[in-house]
């Protein structure tokens, strides 16, 4: 069973930055579509950013220009660089890796944007 371990969440002031990391227990980051989702209290989980096996990326409209997804295949890790954070970015952020057959999720990391 593949495990995804997230890190990098925390409390940050509006306008600040955080970088989330997600490391897989097996070498799947380069061959799966990986992404970041988030879920705020009382809301559905939503896609934030995704990177495909070929390296194509896509972002939620609400984070375009502020967030960047990237990966390091050698470290089997995917990152989410979050800049210009807003209070509405507050949520639990989840890492996901999937292909046609498998769908893996991390345990989530809390991001709180507040002054």
N, C-alpha and C positions, 0 to 999 in steps of 0.2 A: 504494500500500500504506500503510495507516494505521499509524502508530507510536505506541505508548504508552510514555511515559518516566516511571518512578517515581523518587521521591526521598524522603528523610526517615528512612531506616533508620539503625540504629546500635546502640551498646551502652548499655543503661540498667539501673539497679538495680531490683530488685523494688519494686513500688509506684510506680514512676516513670511518665512519660508520653512518648509520641512522637506526631507527626502525619506520616502518609505522604501524599504527593501523587502524582497520576498525571495527566499532561497529554497530551492527544491531539494528533496532528499535523494533524488535520482536525476540523471542528466536528461531532462525533458524540456528545459527552457528553450532550447534552440529548435525543437521540433514540434512543439505544441503552440497553439495560440494562447498567449498569456495576457492577462488583463487585471485591472483594478476596478472593483465595484465599491459602492458605499451605501450605507443605510443610516439615515437619520431617524431619530425617535418618531414613531407614528407614520413613517413613510416607507414605501417599497424600496427594495434594493435596486440600485441603478448602476448602469455602466458608466465608468468615469473615463477610462482609456484602455486601449487594447493594441497589442502588437502581434501580427501574424507570423507564421513560420518564415515567410519571405521578407519580413521586416516592415511590412506596411502597417501604418498606425492610423487609428482613428480616435476621436475624442468627443465627449459630450459637449454640446454647444456652450454650456455654462462654464467650462474650464479651458476652452480653446484660447491659446495665447498665454495662458498662465501655468498650465501643467505640461510636463513632458514625460513620456514613458520611454524607457530604454532598457537594454539588457546587456549582460556580460555573460556570454556563453561559457567562457572558461570558469567563471565562478558559479555558473548555474543559477544566476540571480537576475531578477527583473526589478527595476526601480521606478518610482514615481516621484519626480521632482515637482514640488508644488510651490509656486511663487505667488506673491500678491494675494495671500489668503484672505478670505472673507468669512464673517460669522456663519454664513449659509453653507460653508464648506464643512462645518462641524458634523461629524458622522463617525461611525465605525467603518474603516476601510478594509476590504477583503481582497486578497489575491486569489486569482483563479487561473487554472491551466486546463485546457481541454483539447481533445481531438475528436475524431468521429465516434470513438468508443468511450473514452474516459473523460471524467469531469472532476477535477480536484479543487478543493477550497482550503484556504488558510483559516486560522482561528479568528482573525480580525485584529486590528489595532485602532485604538481610539485617537481621533484627531479632534481637538477642541480649539476653536479660534475665538478668542475673547479678550477684551481689555480688562 
